[in-house]
Amino acid sequence: MAALDHVTLEQDGKPRHLSGKVLTEAQDGGLLVQDREGVLWAVQPKQLVSRTQDNTPFEFLSAAELQAQVLAQLPEGFRVHTTARYLIGYNTSPVYAQWCGALYERLFRAFYNYWERRGLKLKEPELPLVALVFDDQASYEDYARGELGDAARSVVGFYSLQTNRVTMYDLTGTGGLQGAVRRFTSTAQINSMLAQPGAERMVATIIHEATHQIAFNCGLHARYADIPLWVSEGLAVFFETPDLRSSQGWRNIGGVQSSRLAQFQRYRSARPPDSLRTLMADDSRFRQTATALDAYAEAWALHHFLISTRLKDYVRYQQRLSAKPLLIYDTPEERLSAFRETFGDDLAALDAEFLRYVAGLR
């Protein structure tokens, strides 16, 4: 078992003391430190004040310690709802926190069962998975602005690679949804309200972010490793739509998502011949407003194609990504080479097969 590292850094002119484990050390002396609640700290050389180590074995916080730590970091009035694998901090109604916990547990089981039936062995998370649920959009935005800036007002939830937490707000108070002004007394009522068409994309978003959290805690992906966005985002889209009327929640994993398919079909009319290459080579298409929707749609369609027609290769590719070192970033050529080594060198032939496959989706 690793010994406990103690790192002091200067942040905003003040000292910050971290106790955890150094995951990696850069050539310039920078450190990546994981503390006992699972938060990652990238310490730049100029921030580093001191680094020591003692004989105390490194251990993550216990569930009770983590709960106390989370509550201490949240505004007044928050409580905690726990499930088998989740710790949900909330200041909304207890029934909505219970709804979130039940939804996430169903997602977790569906995710694990889906991949293990396909030969991809996953591990259990090292800590309870933390989700924060704010009572309303305004208080959520105030909290999220520290990490997202002005983008906080345009998303209903997000997953943080640094803190390893999902943050969202209570969707039942969203304007424009039928019944949004009343408080619910059962998860069945919440399911009924959020199953209406106007809520579909908002529910998909919080599931999308929770899928990221699972993928980065089950050994599939490592936080701060160079996981291409077409992989991480395409995978999250693949799982993002549950059946809220089902007790299992995910009877239709891999089903055709009409909104993503329609987006890809619109994109296809002007799709350049090198579209797959640019999707894989770097993440820029996902980061630009003008191209992001098309990139997400193509990543979803590519996952659907590869999982349906190249499953063994897809599993090998994910296993390859799971072994990637932290903070080492591939060049575009290295990304393309890794893909070709797994799926074949003829990218043009694969692209043609991919387009024929998507054309047959309904």
VMD Tcl script that draws the C-alpha trace (Angstrom):
set ca {
  {0.00 0.00 0.00}
  {1.31 3.44 -0.95}
  {2.55 5.76 1.77}
  {0.75 9.03 2.42}
  {2.14 12.05 0.55}
  {1.84 15.54 2.01}
  {2.01 18.39 -0.51}
  {1.79 22.09 0.21}
  {1.12 24.45 -2.68}
  {0.42 28.13 -3.01}
  {-2.99 28.87 -4.53}
  {-4.31 32.40 -4.99}
  {-1.64 33.67 -2.64}
  {-2.58 31.25 0.15}
  {-1.10 27.92 1.21}
  {-3.14 24.75 0.60}
  {-2.16 21.47 2.22}
  {-2.97 18.18 0.49}
  {-2.70 14.68 1.95}
  {-3.04 11.84 -0.52}
  {-0.91 10.15 -3.11}
  {1.20 11.52 -5.94}
  {-0.05 9.77 -9.06}
  {2.55 11.11 -11.43}
  {5.41 13.59 -11.55}
  {6.18 15.60 -14.67}
  {9.67 16.22 -15.95}
  {9.39 19.88 -14.95}
  {8.58 18.92 -11.35}
  {4.83 19.36 -11.54}
  {2.70 16.83 -9.65}
  {-0.70 15.20 -10.04}
  {-2.01 14.49 -6.54}
  {-5.13 12.57 -5.56}
  {-6.43 13.44 -2.11}
  {-8.30 11.09 0.21}
  {-11.74 12.15 -1.08}
  {-10.69 11.38 -4.66}
  {-10.15 14.95 -5.91}
  {-7.27 15.41 -8.36}
  {-4.90 18.36 -7.98}
  {-2.57 19.38 -10.79}
  {0.26 21.19 -8.97}
  {2.43 23.37 -11.18}
  {6.15 23.61 -10.30}
  {5.86 27.29 -9.37}
  {2.99 26.46 -6.97}
  {4.85 23.74 -5.11}
  {6.01 24.79 -1.63}
  {6.90 21.46 -0.05}
  {6.48 17.72 -0.46}
  {6.96 15.10 2.23}
  {5.92 11.51 2.88}
  {5.29 9.54 6.05}
  {4.76 5.89 6.89}
  {0.98 6.18 7.16}
  {-0.60 4.00 4.45}
  {-2.73 5.90 1.94}
  {-6.43 5.13 2.28}
  {-9.45 6.85 0.82}
  {-11.93 8.39 3.25}
  {-14.50 6.05 4.71}
  {-18.10 6.52 3.56}
  {-18.91 8.37 6.81}
  {-15.83 10.61 6.49}
  {-16.65 11.38 2.86}
  {-20.21 12.28 3.78}
  {-19.00 14.71 6.44}
  {-16.48 16.22 4.03}
  {-19.06 16.73 1.28}
  {-21.55 18.39 3.64}
  {-18.85 20.70 5.00}
  {-18.15 21.95 1.46}
  {-21.78 22.65 0.53}
  {-24.02 25.60 1.42}
  {-26.17 25.52 4.54}
  {-29.25 23.32 4.35}
  {-27.84 20.36 2.42}
  {-28.51 16.79 3.49}
  {-27.27 13.43 2.24}
  {-29.11 10.49 0.70}
  {-27.06 7.31 0.29}
  {-27.56 4.24 -1.87}
  {-25.42 1.16 -2.40}
  {-22.90 3.08 -4.53}
  {-23.92 6.75 -4.42}
  {-23.70 9.63 -1.99}
  {-26.17 12.31 -3.00}
  {-25.90 15.74 -1.40}
  {-29.12 17.71 -1.85}
  {-31.14 20.67 -0.66}
  {-34.22 19.82 -2.70}
  {-36.98 17.42 -1.64}
  {-36.00 14.02 -0.22}
  {-38.20 12.29 -2.80}
  {-36.28 13.90 -5.67}
  {-32.96 12.83 -4.09}
  {-34.37 9.31 -3.84}
  {-35.44 9.46 -7.49}
  {-31.89 10.46 -8.50}
  {-30.38 7.70 -6.40}
  {-32.67 5.04 -7.87}
  {-32.05 6.27 -11.42}
  {-28.29 6.25 -10.97}
  {-28.27 2.81 -9.39}
  {-30.22 1.45 -12.37}
  {-27.76 3.14 -14.72}
  {-24.81 1.68 -12.82}
  {-26.18 -1.87 -12.97}
  {-27.12 -1.52 -16.64}
  {-23.67 -0.17 -17.54}
  {-21.82 -2.96 -15.75}
  {-24.09 -5.72 -17.01}
  {-23.93 -4.46 -20.59}
  {-20.14 -4.46 -20.79}
  {-19.44 -7.56 -18.74}
  {-21.78 -9.57 -20.99}
  {-19.62 -8.36 -23.87}
  {-16.31 -9.36 -22.34}
  {-15.23 -6.04 -20.84}
  {-14.36 -6.61 -17.19}
  {-14.96 -3.62 -14.93}
  {-13.94 -2.91 -11.34}
  {-15.93 -1.47 -8.47}
  {-15.41 2.24 -7.67}
  {-12.91 2.97 -4.90}
  {-15.23 5.53 -3.29}
  {-18.98 6.19 -3.26}
  {-19.93 8.16 -6.35}
  {-20.90 11.70 -5.33}
  {-23.76 13.61 -6.93}
  {-24.91 17.09 -5.86}
  {-28.52 18.16 -6.46}
  {-29.51 21.81 -6.03}
  {-33.07 22.90 -5.37}
  {-33.25 25.35 -8.28}
  {-31.37 26.50 -11.33}
  {-30.22 29.80 -9.81}
  {-28.44 28.24 -6.82}
  {-26.96 25.56 -9.09}
  {-25.56 28.24 -11.41}
  {-24.05 30.15 -8.48}
  {-22.26 27.00 -7.37}
  {-21.28 25.77 -10.84}
  {-19.98 29.12 -12.05}
  {-16.73 28.60 -10.14}
  {-15.90 25.66 -12.40}
  {-17.87 26.34 -15.59}
  {-17.98 30.13 -15.73}
  {-20.81 31.53 -17.84}
  {-21.40 28.08 -19.37}
  {-23.16 27.09 -16.12}
  {-26.37 28.75 -17.29}
  {-26.54 26.65 -20.48}
  {-26.28 23.13 -18.99}
  {-28.52 21.34 -16.50}
  {-25.67 19.27 -15.06}
  {-22.02 18.37 -15.46}
  {-19.37 15.86 -14.41}
  {-16.06 17.22 -13.11}
  {-12.90 15.29 -13.87}
  {-11.16 17.12 -11.04}
  {-13.65 16.55 -8.22}
  {-15.12 13.33 -9.67}
  {-18.62 14.62 -8.89}
  {-21.81 15.12 -10.88}
  {-23.65 18.39 -10.16}
  {-27.20 19.22 -11.27}
  {-30.46 20.83 -10.18}
  {-34.00 19.57 -9.55}
  {-35.63 19.28 -12.98}
  {-39.16 19.16 -11.60}
  {-39.07 22.92 -11.09}
  {-38.10 23.65 -14.69}
  {-40.37 26.18 -16.39}
  {-42.39 24.98 -19.35}
  {-42.92 21.43 -18.08}
  {-46.44 20.36 -17.25}
  {-46.80 19.99 -13.50}
  {-43.47 21.67 -12.78}
  {-44.86 24.00 -10.13}
  {-45.97 21.30 -7.71}
  {-43.92 19.19 -5.33}
  {-44.03 15.45 -5.76}
  {-44.57 12.85 -3.09}
  {-43.38 9.75 -4.98}
  {-40.72 8.78 -7.50}
  {-43.50 7.41 -9.75}
  {-44.93 10.94 -10.04}
  {-41.48 12.29 -10.92}
  {-41.03 9.56 -13.55}
  {-44.36 10.50 -15.09}
  {-43.53 14.18 -15.24}
  {-39.99 13.76 -16.57}
  {-41.08 11.22 -19.19}
  {-42.88 13.98 -21.09}
  {-41.23 15.14 -24.34}
  {-40.17 18.52 -22.98}
  {-37.99 16.89 -20.32}
  {-36.37 14.21 -22.46}
  {-33.18 16.08 -23.32}
  {-32.71 17.37 -19.75}
  {-32.97 13.86 -18.31}
  {-30.62 12.61 -21.05}
  {-28.07 15.24 -20.00}
  {-27.91 14.21 -16.36}
  {-27.67 10.55 -17.43}
  {-24.92 11.49 -19.90}
  {-22.91 13.11 -17.12}
  {-23.50 10.20 -14.73}
  {-22.27 7.81 -17.44}
  {-19.03 9.77 -17.60}
  {-18.68 9.38 -13.84}
  {-19.15 5.61 -14.01}
  {-16.75 5.22 -16.94}
  {-14.03 7.13 -15.08}
  {-14.49 5.08 -11.90}
  {-14.85 1.52 -13.17}
  {-11.41 1.15 -14.75}
  {-12.66 1.83 -18.27}
  {-11.13 5.31 -18.45}
  {-8.70 7.12 -16.17}
  {-9.18 10.74 -15.22}
  {-6.49 12.99 -16.71}
  {-5.49 10.34 -19.23}
  {-5.78 11.24 -22.91}
  {-9.15 9.67 -23.67}
  {-10.36 10.97 -27.06}
  {-13.62 12.85 -26.78}
  {-15.18 10.85 -29.60}
  {-14.80 7.83 -27.28}
  {-15.90 9.32 -23.94}
  {-18.70 11.44 -25.39}
  {-19.91 8.80 -27.83}
  {-20.10 6.27 -25.00}
  {-22.05 8.67 -22.78}
  {-24.52 9.40 -25.58}
  {-24.93 5.66 -26.19}
  {-26.35 5.25 -22.65}
  {-28.02 8.58 -22.08}
  {-31.71 7.85 -22.64}
  {-33.48 5.70 -20.05}
  {-37.01 4.32 -20.07}
  {-38.44 6.03 -16.99}
  {-41.49 3.76 -17.06}
  {-39.34 0.65 -16.59}
  {-38.14 -0.54 -13.18}
  {-34.94 -1.62 -14.93}
  {-34.53 1.78 -16.61}
  {-32.43 0.70 -19.57}
  {-34.24 -1.95 -21.58}
  {-33.11 -0.41 -24.85}
  {-29.34 0.17 -24.54}
  {-28.00 0.67 -28.02}
  {-31.38 1.62 -29.42}
  {-31.53 4.20 -32.17}
  {-31.70 7.73 -30.77}
  {-33.88 9.63 -33.19}
  {-32.49 13.08 -32.33}
  {-28.85 12.02 -32.81}
  {-29.67 10.10 -36.00}
  {-31.54 13.09 -37.43}
  {-28.60 15.36 -36.58}
  {-26.17 13.03 -38.33}
  {-28.40 12.77 -41.38}
  {-28.47 16.56 -41.66}
  {-24.70 16.67 -41.29}
  {-24.19 13.92 -43.86}
  {-25.42 16.04 -46.76}
  {-22.30 18.23 -46.43}
  {-20.06 15.79 -44.57}
  {-16.43 16.05 -45.75}
  {-14.57 12.89 -46.83}
  {-12.13 13.21 -43.92}
  {-14.84 13.45 -41.26}
  {-13.84 10.28 -39.38}
  {-10.21 11.34 -39.46}
  {-10.92 14.76 -37.94}
  {-13.26 13.22 -35.36}
  {-10.48 10.94 -34.11}
  {-7.36 13.02 -34.62}
  {-8.14 15.67 -31.99}
  {-11.01 17.02 -29.89}
  {-11.48 20.38 -31.60}
  {-14.82 19.58 -33.26}
  {-16.37 18.89 -29.84}
  {-15.06 22.16 -28.40}
  {-16.37 24.50 -31.11}
  {-19.99 25.60 -30.96}
  {-20.43 25.46 -34.73}
  {-19.36 21.81 -34.99}
  {-20.18 20.27 -31.60}
  {-23.67 18.92 -32.33}
  {-22.47 17.18 -35.48}
  {-19.47 15.74 -33.64}
  {-21.66 14.31 -30.88}
  {-24.04 12.81 -33.43}
  {-21.20 11.25 -35.40}
  {-19.56 9.89 -32.22}
  {-22.87 8.27 -31.24}
  {-23.33 6.78 -34.72}
  {-19.75 5.48 -34.77}
  {-20.20 3.79 -31.40}
  {-23.42 2.20 -32.62}
  {-21.61 0.90 -35.71}
  {-18.48 -0.37 -33.96}
  {-20.31 -2.05 -31.07}
  {-22.77 -3.70 -33.46}
  {-20.29 -4.84 -36.11}
  {-16.79 -4.82 -34.51}
  {-17.49 -5.70 -30.89}
  {-14.31 -7.67 -30.18}
  {-12.16 -4.94 -31.72}
  {-14.10 -2.28 -29.83}
  {-13.49 -4.08 -26.52}
  {-9.76 -4.36 -27.31}
  {-9.65 -0.67 -28.16}
  {-11.30 0.29 -24.86}
  {-8.86 -1.96 -22.99}
  {-6.01 -0.20 -24.75}
  {-7.35 3.20 -23.69}
  {-7.80 2.04 -20.09}
  {-4.04 1.47 -19.87}
  {-3.08 4.97 -21.04}
  {-0.73 6.90 -18.71}
  {-1.85 10.10 -17.02}
  {-1.03 13.51 -18.48}
  {0.61 12.07 -21.61}
  {-1.16 13.38 -24.69}
  {-1.03 11.73 -28.09}
  {-0.43 13.57 -31.33}
  {-3.18 13.37 -33.98}
  {-1.05 10.84 -35.85}
  {-0.70 8.66 -32.74}
  {-4.44 8.70 -32.16}
  {-5.12 7.63 -35.73}
  {-2.44 4.96 -35.55}
  {-3.96 3.45 -32.40}
  {-7.37 3.29 -34.08}
  {-5.98 1.72 -37.26}
  {-3.99 -0.87 -35.33}
  {-7.25 -2.06 -33.79}
  {-9.84 -1.63 -36.53}
  {-7.77 -1.87 -39.70}
  {-5.60 0.41 -41.77}
  {-8.11 1.27 -44.50}
  {-10.03 4.13 -42.92}
  {-11.79 4.98 -46.19}
  {-13.23 1.47 -46.50}
  {-14.35 1.54 -42.88}
  {-15.98 4.93 -43.42}
  {-17.92 3.64 -46.42}
  {-19.16 0.66 -44.40}
  {-20.04 2.99 -41.52}
  {-22.16 5.22 -43.78}
  {-23.99 2.23 -45.26}
  {-24.72 0.98 -41.75}
  {-26.08 4.32 -40.53}
  {-28.22 4.64 -43.65}
  {-30.02 1.47 -42.58}
  {-30.84 2.70 -39.05}
  {-34.44 3.53 -38.28}
}
mol new
graphics top color blue
foreach p $ca { graphics top sphere $p radius 0.5 }
foreach p [lrange $ca 0 end-1] q [lrange $ca 1 end] { graphics top cylinder $p $q radius 0.2 }
display resetview
